[in-house]
């Protein structure tokens, strides 16, 4: 049965963070990225499928104290085994919330 959930990570920085691993076909319905700091920094969001990387947003600059809707209005469909990951340019800079519908 399909279920709605949120994947949440705070203090995303210069190390790659796995936001979501699709255990079954999954629809990402939204992704909000907020810059916690007072200065502008960039973030990348991507899907890893095996050894291949597919960017949703690459080096996207976000002003300090502002947010960015990386997935809004469109949907991102993940196959079983796809991994949604993020990395920032500055240590402990971003909070990320990913809204998903899984087991579809």
Number of C-alpha atoms within 10 A of each C-alpha: 5 12 10 13 12 17 14 14 16 15 17 24 20 15 13 13 17 16 19 21 18 18 14 15 16 23 19 22 18 18 21 17 24 22 27 21 16 11 13 16 21 19 23 18 23 18 21 18 15 9 5 7 13 12 14 16 15 15 14 16 16 20 17 16 14 14 16 16 13 18 18 13 8 10 13 15 16 22 14 14 15 19 19 23 19 26 22 25 19 19 13 16 26 28 17 22 17 20 17 23 16 19 15 10
